[in-house]
């Protein structure tokens, strides 16, 4: 049977190993995030170069919808105020650019339809109804996602503090004073 001192030593060693592995895992995570961010920036630069080369090859020098969307999203991210709802602003920006593309503002836009006025009116009414339904659905989904994110954040916060309290209690019970000697 193990003595009290050996039990304290085993528990103390276990907690020490847990702290060491947690620090190692955090270091690995930060390193992977750094390299992932660099590779994403490299892919983005290659993508922009490809889009520029395609624009130079076209006769129509206006930007495409994709190029306009990228540049406006990039400008929005650089000027965004902390606390703004980024998803909502991005959706509004995307909807505006799609509408402008439909109106022919950008290069390589959609082909015009050859239909009479009555059918055009019907399609316009249905499109407006579909847009209103999509807006209502996306608002509902955004509210639900915010609620779930908030609930998950709260759960994670409580779990973190419970784990920290448990580790502190275990460390205290293991005779933490032995570590400092």
C-alpha positions as a Markdown table, in Angstrom:
| # | Residue | x | y | z |
|---|---|---|---|---|
| 1 | Unk | 0.0 | 0.0 | 0.0 |
| 2 | Unk | 1.3 | 3.4 | -0.9 |
| 3 | Unk | 2.1 | 5.9 | 1.8 |
| 4 | Unk | 0.6 | 9.4 | 2.1 |
| 5 | Unk | 3.9 | 11.0 | 0.8 |
| 6 | Unk | 4.1 | 8.8 | -2.2 |
| 7 | Unk | 0.4 | 9.5 | -3.1 |
| 8 | Unk | 1.1 | 13.3 | -2.8 |
| 9 | Unk | 4.1 | 12.8 | -5.0 |
| 10 | Unk | 2.1 | 10.9 | -7.6 |
| 11 | Unk | -0.7 | 13.4 | -7.6 |
| 12 | Unk | 1.8 | 16.3 | -7.8 |
| 13 | Unk | 3.6 | 14.7 | -10.7 |
| 14 | Unk | 0.3 | 14.1 | -12.5 |
| 15 | Unk | -0.7 | 17.7 | -12.2 |
| 16 | Unk | 2.7 | 18.8 | -13.3 |
| 17 | Unk | 2.5 | 16.6 | -16.4 |
| 18 | Unk | -1.0 | 18.0 | -17.1 |
| 19 | Unk | 0.2 | 21.5 | -16.9 |
| 20 | Unk | 3.2 | 20.7 | -19.1 |
| 21 | Unk | 1.1 | 18.9 | -21.7 |
| 22 | Unk | -1.4 | 21.8 | -21.7 |
| 23 | Unk | 1.4 | 24.3 | -22.4 |
| 24 | Unk | 2.8 | 22.0 | -25.1 |
| 25 | Unk | -0.6 | 21.7 | -26.8 |
| 26 | Unk | -1.0 | 25.5 | -26.7 |
| 27 | Unk | 2.4 | 26.0 | -28.3 |
| 28 | Unk | 1.6 | 23.5 | -31.0 |
| 29 | Unk | -1.8 | 25.2 | -31.6 |
| 30 | Unk | -0.2 | 28.7 | -31.9 |
| 31 | Unk | 2.4 | 27.4 | -34.3 |
| 32 | Unk | -0.1 | 25.7 | -36.5 |
| 33 | Unk | -2.3 | 28.8 | -36.6 |
| 34 | Unk | 0.8 | 30.9 | -37.6 |
| 35 | Unk | 1.6 | 28.6 | -40.6 |
| 36 | Unk | -2.1 | 28.2 | -41.5 |
| 37 | Unk | -2.4 | 32.0 | -41.7 |
| 38 | Unk | 0.7 | 32.3 | -43.8 |
| 39 | Unk | -0.5 | 29.7 | -46.3 |
| 40 | Unk | -3.9 | 31.3 | -46.5 |
| 41 | Unk | -2.3 | 34.7 | -47.2 |
| 42 | Unk | -0.2 | 33.0 | -49.9 |
| 43 | Unk | -3.3 | 31.4 | -51.5 |
| 44 | Unk | -5.1 | 34.7 | -51.5 |
| 45 | Unk | -2.2 | 36.5 | -53.2 |
| 46 | Unk | -2.1 | 33.8 | -55.9 |
| 47 | Unk | -5.8 | 34.1 | -56.4 |
| 48 | Unk | -5.6 | 37.9 | -56.8 |
| 49 | Unk | -2.8 | 37.5 | -59.3 |
| 50 | Unk | -4.9 | 35.0 | -61.3 |
| 51 | Unk | -7.9 | 37.3 | -61.3 |
| 52 | Unk | -5.7 | 40.2 | -62.4 |
| 53 | Unk | -4.3 | 38.1 | -65.3 |
| 54 | Unk | -7.8 | 37.2 | -66.4 |
| 55 | Unk | -8.9 | 40.8 | -66.3 |
| 56 | Unk | -5.9 | 41.8 | -68.5 |
| 57 | Unk | -6.8 | 39.2 | -71.1 |
| 58 | Unk | -10.5 | 40.4 | -71.4 |
| 59 | Unk | -11.5 | 43.2 | -73.7 |
| 60 | Unk | -14.0 | 44.5 | -71.1 |
| 61 | Unk | -11.8 | 46.0 | -68.4 |
| 62 | Unk | -14.6 | 46.4 | -65.9 |
| 63 | Unk | -14.2 | 44.2 | -62.8 |
| 64 | Unk | -16.1 | 41.0 | -62.6 |
| 65 | Unk | -18.6 | 40.5 | -59.8 |
| 66 | Unk | -16.1 | 38.3 | -57.9 |
| 67 | Unk | -13.4 | 40.9 | -58.1 |
| 68 | Unk | -15.8 | 43.6 | -56.9 |
| 69 | Unk | -17.0 | 41.4 | -54.1 |
| 70 | Unk | -13.4 | 40.6 | -53.0 |
| 71 | Unk | -12.3 | 44.2 | -53.0 |
| 72 | Unk | -15.3 | 45.5 | -51.1 |
| 73 | Unk | -15.2 | 42.7 | -48.5 |
| 74 | Unk | -11.4 | 43.4 | -48.1 |
| 75 | Unk | -12.1 | 47.2 | -47.7 |
| 76 | Unk | -15.0 | 46.4 | -45.2 |
| 77 | Unk | -12.8 | 44.1 | -43.1 |
| 78 | Unk | -10.0 | 46.8 | -42.9 |
| 79 | Unk | -12.5 | 49.5 | -41.8 |
| 80 | Unk | -14.8 | 47.4 | -39.7 |
| 81 | Unk | -15.6 | 48.8 | -36.2 |
| 82 | Unk | -15.3 | 46.3 | -33.4 |
| 83 | Unk | -18.7 | 45.1 | -32.3 |
| 84 | Unk | -20.3 | 45.4 | -35.8 |
| 85 | Unk | -22.2 | 42.4 | -37.1 |
| 86 | Unk | -19.8 | 41.4 | -39.8 |
| 87 | Unk | -22.0 | 38.6 | -41.2 |
| 88 | Unk | -25.0 | 40.9 | -41.6 |
| 89 | Unk | -22.9 | 43.6 | -43.3 |
| 90 | Unk | -21.2 | 41.0 | -45.6 |
| 91 | Unk | -24.6 | 39.6 | -46.6 |
| 92 | Unk | -25.9 | 43.1 | -47.4 |
| 93 | Unk | -22.8 | 43.8 | -49.4 |
| 94 | Unk | -23.1 | 40.5 | -51.3 |
| 95 | Unk | -26.8 | 41.2 | -52.1 |
| 96 | Unk | -26.0 | 44.6 | -53.4 |
| 97 | Unk | -23.2 | 43.4 | -55.6 |
| 98 | Unk | -25.4 | 40.5 | -57.0 |
| 99 | Unk | -28.1 | 43.1 | -57.8 |
| 100 | Unk | -25.6 | 45.3 | -59.6 |
| 101 | Unk | -24.3 | 42.3 | -61.5 |
| 102 | Unk | -27.9 | 41.6 | -62.6 |
| 103 | Unk | -28.2 | 45.2 | -63.8 |
| 104 | Unk | -25.0 | 44.7 | -65.9 |
| 105 | Unk | -22.5 | 46.8 | -64.0 |
| 106 | Unk | -19.8 | 44.2 | -64.0 |
| 107 | Unk | -18.0 | 42.4 | -66.7 |
| 108 | Unk | -19.1 | 38.9 | -67.7 |
| 109 | Unk | -22.6 | 39.5 | -66.2 |
| 110 | Unk | -25.7 | 37.4 | -66.9 |
| 111 | Unk | -27.1 | 37.2 | -70.4 |
| 112 | Unk | -30.3 | 39.2 | -70.9 |
| 113 | Unk | -33.6 | 37.4 | -71.1 |
| 114 | Unk | -36.0 | 37.9 | -74.1 |
| 115 | Unk | -39.5 | 37.9 | -72.4 |
| 116 | Unk | -42.6 | 40.0 | -72.7 |
| 117 | Unk | -43.8 | 42.6 | -70.2 |
| 118 | Unk | -46.5 | 40.4 | -68.5 |
| 119 | Unk | -44.0 | 37.5 | -67.8 |
| 120 | Unk | -41.4 | 40.0 | -66.7 |
| 121 | Unk | -43.9 | 41.5 | -64.1 |
| 122 | Unk | -44.8 | 38.0 | -62.8 |
| 123 | Unk | -41.1 | 37.0 | -62.5 |
| 124 | Unk | -40.4 | 40.3 | -60.7 |
| 125 | Unk | -43.2 | 39.8 | -58.2 |
| 126 | Unk | -42.0 | 36.2 | -57.5 |
| 127 | Unk | -38.4 | 37.3 | -57.2 |
| 128 | Unk | -39.4 | 40.0 | -54.7 |
| 129 | Unk | -41.4 | 37.4 | -52.7 |
| 130 | Unk | -38.5 | 35.0 | -52.7 |
| 131 | Unk | -36.1 | 37.7 | -51.6 |
| 132 | Unk | -38.4 | 38.7 | -48.7 |
| 133 | Unk | -38.7 | 35.0 | -47.6 |
| 134 | Unk | -34.9 | 34.6 | -47.9 |
| 135 | Unk | -34.3 | 37.7 | -45.8 |
| 136 | Unk | -36.7 | 36.5 | -43.1 |
| 137 | Unk | -35.1 | 33.1 | -43.0 |
| 138 | Unk | -31.6 | 34.4 | -42.8 |
| 139 | Unk | -32.5 | 36.8 | -40.0 |
| 140 | Unk | -34.0 | 33.9 | -38.1 |
| 141 | Unk | -31.0 | 31.8 | -38.7 |
| 142 | Unk | -28.6 | 34.6 | -37.6 |
| 143 | Unk | -30.5 | 35.1 | -34.4 |
| 144 | Unk | -30.5 | 31.3 | -33.7 |
| 145 | Unk | -26.7 | 31.1 | -34.4 |
| 146 | Unk | -26.1 | 34.0 | -32.1 |
| 147 | Unk | -28.1 | 32.3 | -29.4 |
| 148 | Unk | -26.3 | 29.0 | -29.8 |
| 149 | Unk | -22.9 | 30.7 | -29.9 |
| 150 | Unk | -23.7 | 32.6 | -26.7 |
| 151 | Unk | -24.9 | 29.4 | -25.0 |
| 152 | Unk | -21.8 | 27.5 | -26.1 |
| 153 | Unk | -19.5 | 30.4 | -25.0 |
| 154 | Unk | -21.2 | 30.4 | -21.6 |
| 155 | Unk | -20.8 | 26.6 | -21.2 |
| 156 | Unk | -17.2 | 26.8 | -22.2 |
| 157 | Unk | -16.5 | 29.6 | -19.7 |
| 158 | Unk | -18.1 | 27.5 | -16.9 |
| 159 | Unk | -16.3 | 24.4 | -18.0 |
| 160 | Unk | -13.0 | 26.2 | -18.0 |
| 161 | Unk | -13.5 | 27.6 | -14.5 |
| 162 | Unk | -14.7 | 24.3 | -13.2 |
| 163 | Unk | -11.6 | 22.6 | -14.6 |
| 164 | Unk | -9.3 | 25.3 | -13.2 |
| 165 | Unk | -11.0 | 25.0 | -9.8 |
| 166 | Unk | -10.6 | 21.2 | -9.9 |
| 167 | Unk | -6.9 | 21.4 | -10.9 |
| 168 | Unk | -6.2 | 24.0 | -8.2 |
| 169 | Unk | -8.0 | 21.8 | -5.6 |
| 170 | Unk | -6.1 | 18.7 | -6.8 |
| 171 | Unk | -2.8 | 20.6 | -6.7 |
| 172 | Unk | -3.6 | 22.0 | -3.2 |
| 173 | Unk | -4.6 | 18.5 | -1.9 |
| 174 | Unk | -1.4 | 17.0 | -3.4 |
| 175 | Unk | 0.8 | 19.1 | -1.1 |
| 176 | Unk | 1.8 | 21.8 | -3.6 |
| 177 | Unk | 4.3 | 23.1 | -1.1 |
| 178 | Unk | 6.5 | 20.1 | -2.0 |
| 179 | Unk | 6.9 | 21.5 | -5.5 |
| 180 | Unk | 8.6 | 24.7 | -4.2 |
| 181 | Unk | 11.1 | 22.9 | -2.0 |
